[in-house]
């Protein structure tokens, strides 16, 4: 394999769009100033550090905007201030995003707390709770093992099998909930006994514990009658959601943040913090050079870790215009930027990546967005494209959830945060959108 071909392969894998960056990763680019000064360390971290009581905060944004990377930065920030932090992505092992309820989240938190703190605190209260219900639950854990015959680590392993089946075995999911739901209050009580004991034994001076539950923002909206699963989790069960004896951060679907229940969320949790897009155009449609520069840097850092002396604009891409087109068509959505770049590299036999390869990647992504939009939604998107505003309506929230509508922020001359909205740039080239826009004129 030639050196050029090897670099091409390396770059293809360097643009993995689904791997969040760990704290301190050299590929991280600080985009705070082109996201309306959105700073998770100030907005969430400082409040946790200042509070004398446990806090429970919500964090939101479009999927793929970079929330997980920011939450991992927050984890490091708190650890540097002598907090013990447990971070986990709820949908990786415990929760099915297409069918999630509060009980699933409580069991996921229980499993992760047991896993992370079993060597620090005494997990016996939680395990005793499990033993009392094991006769009812063991069949749902797909095991005939008796907990009395097992040591603590093996008992925790059996609990993990139970929670794993919530995600992996849909036909058992409701049965597990029905067995656990009547006992969630007692589970929280024994879990807090375990947490309280662990906090006393933490090696830090402050005995502070924070739990970050990521990827709950991926929950698919499910409506039963006049209620949704979002309301069941974040409103109906809010007292239980907040009741663990530690600082808590949950990600929340952006559609919930922009729903008619927004004031209820504020009353319960305070204002949810939202991570907006990187602004690459102004509301007037002009290219916003600071934002474009940040996206170019996102690509440049991933390239230069393997090829530090190459020109991004002439040796990796065939021109500065090709690179700019790629960045602008991402809409300032970081995962979209990585996806488009990886797809363009995947269509390339030899560097530099051509304008044709980028154009084909854009066309493919545009076709995906076309399929995500229902016929009656084209006029809605045309109106947002013209007004830069959204209405408080489920149709607009659905378009935000699937990233067809994007949120941006900037600071005005008075230093006030201004929010505005636009369609994803990929949608601008779709014929149905062009026709809907023409009908508004």
C-alpha positions as CSV (number, residue, x, y, z in Angstrom):
1,X,0.0,0.0,0.0
2,X,1.4,3.4,-1.0
3,X,2.0,6.1,1.6
4,X,-0.9,8.2,0.1
5,X,-3.3,5.2,0.2
6,X,-2.3,4.5,3.8
7,X,-3.0,8.1,4.8
8,X,-6.4,8.0,3.1
9,X,-7.3,4.9,5.1
10,X,-6.1,6.6,8.3
11,X,-8.1,9.7,7.6
12,X,-11.2,7.8,6.8
13,X,-11.1,6.2,10.3
14,X,-10.1,9.5,12.0
15,X,-13.4,11.0,11.1
16,X,-15.5,8.5,13.0
17,X,-18.7,10.5,13.6
18,X,-20.0,8.4,16.5
19,X,-17.1,8.5,19.0
20,X,-17.2,11.5,21.4
21,X,-13.9,13.0,22.3
22,X,-12.6,12.5,25.8
23,X,-11.6,15.4,27.9
24,X,-8.3,16.9,26.8
25,X,-8.3,15.2,23.4
26,X,-6.1,17.2,21.1
27,X,-8.8,17.0,18.4
28,X,-11.2,19.1,20.5
29,X,-12.0,22.6,19.1
30,X,-13.5,25.1,21.5
31,X,-16.6,26.5,19.6
32,X,-18.0,28.5,22.5
33,X,-17.7,31.9,20.9
34,X,-19.6,30.7,17.7
35,X,-22.3,29.0,19.8
36,X,-23.6,32.1,21.6
37,X,-21.1,31.6,24.4
38,X,-22.7,28.3,25.4
39,X,-20.3,27.0,28.1
40,X,-21.2,23.8,30.0
41,X,-18.5,24.3,32.6
42,X,-20.1,27.7,33.6
43,X,-23.7,26.8,33.0
44,X,-23.7,23.4,34.7
45,X,-20.4,22.8,36.4
46,X,-20.1,26.0,38.4
47,X,-23.6,25.6,39.7
48,X,-22.8,22.1,41.0
49,X,-19.6,23.4,42.6
50,X,-21.4,26.3,44.3
51,X,-24.5,24.5,45.6
52,X,-24.7,23.3,49.2
53,X,-27.4,20.9,48.3
54,X,-27.7,18.3,45.5
55,X,-28.6,19.7,42.1
56,X,-30.5,18.1,39.3
57,X,-30.0,19.7,35.9
58,X,-31.1,19.0,32.3
59,X,-28.9,19.3,29.2
60,X,-30.2,19.2,25.6
61,X,-29.4,19.9,22.0
62,X,-29.6,18.2,18.6
63,X,-28.3,14.7,18.4
64,X,-24.7,14.8,17.1
65,X,-24.2,18.4,18.1
66,X,-21.4,17.4,20.5
67,X,-23.2,17.0,23.8
68,X,-21.4,13.9,24.9
69,X,-18.0,15.5,24.2
70,X,-19.1,18.5,26.3
71,X,-20.4,16.2,29.1
72,X,-17.1,14.4,29.2
73,X,-15.3,17.8,29.6
74,X,-17.7,18.5,32.5
75,X,-16.8,15.2,34.1
76,X,-13.1,16.1,34.0
77,X,-13.9,19.6,35.3
78,X,-15.7,18.2,38.3
79,X,-13.1,15.5,39.0
80,X,-10.4,18.2,39.0
81,X,-12.5,19.8,41.9
82,X,-12.5,16.6,43.9
83,X,-15.9,15.3,42.8
84,X,-16.4,11.6,42.1
85,X,-18.2,11.5,38.8
86,X,-20.1,8.6,37.2
87,X,-20.8,9.1,33.5
88,X,-22.7,6.7,31.3
89,X,-24.5,6.6,28.0
90,X,-27.9,5.1,28.9
91,X,-28.7,3.6,25.5
92,X,-25.4,1.6,25.2
93,X,-26.4,-1.2,27.6
94,X,-29.5,-0.4,29.6
95,X,-32.2,1.5,27.7
96,X,-33.9,1.1,24.3
97,X,-34.4,4.7,23.0
98,X,-37.5,3.7,21.1
99,X,-39.2,2.4,24.2
100,X,-38.0,4.0,27.4
101,X,-39.7,4.7,30.7
102,X,-38.7,6.0,34.1
103,X,-38.2,2.5,35.6
104,X,-35.6,1.7,33.0
105,X,-33.6,4.8,33.9
106,X,-33.8,4.0,37.7
107,X,-32.5,0.5,37.1
108,X,-29.8,1.8,34.8
109,X,-28.6,4.2,37.4
110,X,-28.7,1.5,40.0
111,X,-26.6,-0.8,37.9
112,X,-24.0,1.8,37.2
113,X,-23.8,3.0,40.8
114,X,-23.3,-0.6,42.0
115,X,-20.7,-1.2,39.4
116,X,-18.7,2.0,40.2
117,X,-19.1,2.2,43.9
118,X,-19.2,-1.4,45.1
119,X,-15.5,-1.3,46.2
120,X,-16.1,2.0,48.1
121,X,-19.5,1.7,49.8
122,X,-21.6,-1.2,51.2
123,X,-24.0,-2.4,48.4
124,X,-25.8,-4.8,50.8
125,X,-29.0,-2.7,51.2
126,X,-29.6,-2.7,47.4
127,X,-28.7,-6.4,47.2
128,X,-31.1,-7.2,50.0
129,X,-33.8,-5.3,48.1
130,X,-33.0,-7.5,45.1
131,X,-33.1,-10.7,47.1
132,X,-36.6,-9.9,48.4
133,X,-37.8,-9.8,44.8
134,X,-35.6,-12.3,43.2
135,X,-38.2,-15.1,43.1
136,X,-40.3,-12.8,40.8
137,X,-37.4,-11.4,38.8
138,X,-35.1,-14.3,38.2
139,X,-37.1,-15.7,35.3
140,X,-37.0,-12.3,33.7
141,X,-33.2,-12.2,34.2
142,X,-33.2,-15.6,32.3
143,X,-31.5,-17.4,35.1
144,X,-32.3,-20.1,37.7
145,X,-29.4,-19.0,40.0
146,X,-30.2,-18.4,43.7
147,X,-28.6,-15.1,45.0
148,X,-28.0,-16.6,48.4
149,X,-25.4,-18.9,46.9
150,X,-23.4,-16.0,45.4
151,X,-20.9,-13.4,46.5
152,X,-21.5,-9.7,46.1
153,X,-19.8,-9.4,42.7
154,X,-21.8,-12.2,41.3
155,X,-25.1,-10.8,42.7
156,X,-24.3,-7.5,41.0
157,X,-23.6,-9.4,37.8
158,X,-27.1,-11.0,38.0
159,X,-28.7,-7.6,38.5
160,X,-26.8,-6.4,35.4
161,X,-28.3,-9.3,33.4
162,X,-31.8,-8.2,34.5
163,X,-31.2,-4.6,33.3
164,X,-29.6,-5.8,30.1
165,X,-32.8,-7.6,29.3
166,X,-34.7,-4.3,29.5
167,X,-32.9,-3.3,26.4
168,X,-32.2,-6.6,24.6
169,X,-35.4,-8.5,25.1
170,X,-38.5,-6.4,24.2
171,X,-41.0,-9.1,25.2
172,X,-39.6,-9.1,28.8
173,X,-39.4,-5.3,29.1
174,X,-42.9,-4.6,30.3
175,X,-42.9,-7.6,32.6
176,X,-39.8,-6.3,34.4
177,X,-41.3,-2.9,34.7
178,X,-44.5,-4.3,36.2
179,X,-42.5,-6.2,38.8
180,X,-40.3,-3.2,39.7
181,X,-42.7,-0.3,39.4
182,X,-44.5,-0.9,42.8
183,X,-41.2,-0.9,44.6
184,X,-39.3,2.1,43.0
185,X,-39.7,4.1,46.2
186,X,-38.0,1.4,48.3
187,X,-35.4,0.9,45.7
188,X,-34.5,4.6,45.8
189,X,-34.4,4.5,49.6
190,X,-31.9,1.6,49.7
191,X,-29.9,3.0,46.8
192,X,-29.5,6.3,48.8
193,X,-28.3,4.3,51.8
194,X,-25.6,2.8,49.5
195,X,-24.8,6.2,48.0
196,X,-24.6,7.8,51.5
197,X,-22.2,5.2,52.8
198,X,-20.1,5.4,49.6
199,X,-19.9,9.3,49.9
200,X,-18.5,9.0,53.4
201,X,-15.7,6.7,52.1
202,X,-14.8,8.6,49.0
203,X,-11.1,9.5,48.8
204,X,-11.9,13.1,48.1
205,X,-12.1,15.8,50.8
206,X,-15.6,17.0,49.9
207,X,-17.3,13.6,49.6
208,X,-19.1,14.9,46.5
209,X,-20.7,12.6,44.0
210,X,-22.2,13.5,40.6
211,X,-24.0,11.2,38.1
212,X,-24.3,12.1,34.4
213,X,-26.8,10.2,32.4
214,X,-26.2,10.8,28.7
215,X,-28.2,9.9,25.6
216,X,-31.7,10.2,27.1
217,X,-32.2,12.9,24.5
218,X,-32.4,10.0,22.0
219,X,-35.7,8.8,23.4
220,X,-38.3,8.5,20.7
221,X,-41.5,10.3,21.4
222,X,-44.3,7.9,22.3
223,X,-47.8,9.3,22.8
224,X,-50.5,7.4,24.7
225,X,-53.8,9.4,24.9
226,X,-52.9,12.9,26.0
227,X,-49.6,11.9,27.7
228,X,-46.2,11.2,26.2
229,X,-43.3,9.2,27.5
230,X,-41.3,12.4,27.8
231,X,-43.9,13.7,30.3
232,X,-43.9,10.4,32.2
233,X,-40.2,10.5,32.7
234,X,-39.3,14.2,33.2
235,X,-42.5,15.5,34.8
236,X,-44.7,12.7,36.3
237,X,-41.6,11.1,37.8
238,X,-39.6,14.2,38.5
239,X,-39.5,13.8,42.2
240,X,-38.1,10.3,41.9
241,X,-35.8,11.4,39.1
242,X,-34.3,14.0,41.4
243,X,-34.3,12.0,44.5
244,X,-30.9,10.2,44.3
245,X,-28.5,11.5,47.0
246,X,-26.0,13.1,44.6
247,X,-25.7,15.8,41.9
248,X,-27.5,14.7,38.8
249,X,-27.4,15.7,35.1
250,X,-29.8,14.1,32.6
251,X,-29.9,14.8,28.9
252,X,-33.4,15.5,27.7
253,X,-34.9,15.4,24.2
254,X,-34.8,18.8,22.5
255,X,-38.5,18.4,21.5
256,X,-39.3,18.4,25.3
257,X,-37.4,21.6,25.9
258,X,-39.4,23.4,23.2
259,X,-42.8,21.9,24.2
260,X,-45.6,23.6,26.0
261,X,-44.3,22.0,29.2
262,X,-41.1,24.2,29.0
263,X,-42.2,26.3,32.0
264,X,-42.8,23.1,34.0
265,X,-39.3,21.9,33.3
266,X,-38.0,25.3,34.4
267,X,-39.9,25.2,37.7
268,X,-38.7,21.7,38.5
269,X,-35.1,21.7,37.2
270,X,-34.2,25.3,36.4
271,X,-33.7,26.3,32.7
272,X,-32.4,23.3,30.7
273,X,-29.1,24.2,29.0
274,X,-29.2,23.7,25.2
275,X,-26.1,23.2,23.0
276,X,-26.8,25.1,19.8
277,X,-25.1,24.6,16.4
278,X,-21.9,26.3,15.3
279,X,-23.1,29.3,13.4
280,X,-21.7,29.2,9.9
281,X,-24.2,31.7,8.3
282,X,-25.8,34.8,9.7
283,X,-29.6,35.1,9.9
284,X,-29.3,37.2,6.7
285,X,-27.7,34.2,4.9
286,X,-24.1,35.6,4.8
287,X,-21.2,33.3,5.5
288,X,-20.1,33.7,9.1
289,X,-16.4,33.5,8.9
290,X,-15.6,32.8,12.6
291,X,-17.9,29.8,12.6
292,X,-16.5,28.6,9.2
293,X,-13.0,28.9,10.6
294,X,-13.9,26.7,13.6
295,X,-15.3,23.9,11.4
296,X,-12.2,24.1,9.2
297,X,-10.2,23.7,12.4
298,X,-12.3,20.6,13.4
299,X,-11.2,18.9,10.1
300,X,-7.7,20.3,10.3
301,X,-6.9,18.9,13.7
302,X,-8.0,15.4,12.8
303,X,-5.8,15.5,9.7
304,X,-2.7,17.0,11.3
305,X,-2.4,14.4,14.0
306,X,-1.4,12.1,11.2
307,X,-0.1,14.5,8.5
308,X,1.2,17.6,10.4
309,X,2.8,19.3,7.4
310,X,0.2,19.0,4.7
311,X,-2.0,21.8,3.3
312,X,-5.7,21.0,4.1
313,X,-6.8,23.2,1.3
314,X,-4.7,21.8,-1.5
315,X,-3.3,18.4,-0.4
316,X,-6.2,16.9,1.5
317,X,-9.0,18.7,-0.5
318,X,-8.5,19.9,-4.1
319,X,-9.3,23.5,-3.2
320,X,-10.3,25.9,-0.5
321,X,-13.8,26.1,-2.1
322,X,-14.3,22.4,-1.8
323,X,-13.4,22.5,1.9
324,X,-15.7,25.5,2.5
325,X,-18.6,23.9,0.7
326,X,-18.3,20.8,2.9
327,X,-18.3,22.9,6.1
328,X,-21.2,25.1,5.0
329,X,-23.4,22.1,4.0
330,X,-23.0,20.6,7.5
331,X,-25.0,23.5,8.9
332,X,-22.6,23.7,11.8
333,X,-23.7,20.3,13.0
334,X,-20.5,18.6,14.1
335,X,-21.6,15.0,13.4
336,X,-22.9,16.0,10.0
337,X,-19.5,17.5,9.3
338,X,-17.7,14.3,10.2
339,X,-20.2,12.2,8.3
340,X,-19.9,14.2,5.1
341,X,-16.1,14.3,5.4
342,X,-15.9,10.5,6.0
343,X,-18.3,9.8,3.1
344,X,-16.3,12.1,0.7
345,X,-13.0,10.3,1.7
346,X,-14.8,7.0,1.2
347,X,-15.5,8.0,-2.4
348,X,-11.9,8.9,-3.0
349,X,-9.2,6.6,-4.5
350,X,-6.3,9.1,-4.1
351,X,-5.8,12.4,-2.4
352,X,-6.7,15.1,-2.7
353,X,-10.5,14.7,-2.0
354,X,-12.2,16.2,-5.1
355,X,-15.1,18.5,-5.4
356,X,-16.9,15.7,-7.2
357,X,-16.5,13.4,-4.1
358,X,-17.8,16.1,-1.8
359,X,-20.7,16.8,-4.1
360,X,-21.7,13.1,-4.2
361,X,-21.5,12.9,-0.4
362,X,-23.7,15.9,-0.1
363,X,-26.2,14.5,-2.6
364,X,-26.4,11.2,-0.7
365,X,-27.0,13.0,2.6
366,X,-29.6,15.3,1.0
367,X,-31.5,12.2,-0.2
368,X,-31.6,10.9,3.4
369,X,-33.0,14.2,4.6
370,X,-35.6,14.2,1.8
371,X,-36.9,10.8,3.1
372,X,-37.1,12.2,6.7
373,X,-39.6,15.0,5.7
374,X,-43.3,14.3,5.3
375,X,-45.2,16.0,2.5
376,X,-47.1,18.4,4.8
377,X,-43.8,19.6,6.4
378,X,-42.3,21.2,3.4
379,X,-44.3,24.5,3.8
380,X,-43.3,24.6,7.5
381,X,-39.7,24.4,6.6
382,X,-40.1,27.1,3.9
383,X,-41.6,29.4,6.4
384,X,-38.8,28.8,8.9
385,X,-36.3,29.4,6.2
386,X,-37.9,32.8,5.6
387,X,-38.7,33.9,9.1
388,X,-35.9,32.2,11.1
389,X,-38.4,31.4,13.8
390,X,-40.3,28.3,14.9
391,X,-43.8,28.0,16.3
392,X,-44.7,26.2,19.5
393,X,-46.2,23.2,17.7
394,X,-45.5,19.5,17.6
395,X,-44.7,19.6,13.9
396,X,-41.8,22.0,14.4
397,X,-40.6,20.0,17.4
398,X,-40.5,16.9,15.3
399,X,-38.5,18.6,12.7
400,X,-36.0,19.8,15.3
401,X,-35.8,16.2,16.8
402,X,-34.7,14.8,13.4
403,X,-32.3,17.7,12.7
404,X,-34.2,19.2,9.8
405,X,-34.5,22.4,11.8
406,X,-31.4,23.7,13.6
407,X,-31.0,26.2,16.4
408,X,-28.3,28.9,16.4
409,X,-27.3,31.6,18.9
410,X,-25.2,34.8,18.9
411,X,-24.5,37.7,21.2
412,X,-25.9,41.0,19.9
413,X,-24.2,44.4,20.4
414,X,-25.7,44.7,23.9
415,X,-24.3,41.3,24.9
416,X,-27.8,39.7,24.9
417,X,-28.2,36.1,23.6
418,X,-30.2,36.0,20.4
419,X,-31.7,32.7,19.2
420,X,-32.7,31.9,15.6
421,X,-33.6,28.9,13.6
422,X,-33.1,27.7,10.1
423,X,-33.5,24.6,7.9
424,X,-30.6,22.3,7.5
425,X,-28.6,23.5,4.5
426,X,-28.9,20.1,2.8
427,X,-32.6,20.7,2.5
428,X,-32.2,23.8,0.5
429,X,-31.3,21.8,-2.6
430,X,-34.4,19.5,-2.4
431,X,-37.0,20.1,-5.1
432,X,-40.0,19.8,-2.8
433,X,-38.5,22.5,-0.6
434,X,-37.8,24.8,-3.5
435,X,-41.4,24.5,-4.6
436,X,-42.7,25.2,-1.1
437,X,-40.5,28.3,-0.8
438,X,-41.6,29.5,-4.2
439,X,-45.3,29.3,-3.1
440,X,-44.5,31.7,-0.2
441,X,-43.3,34.4,-2.6
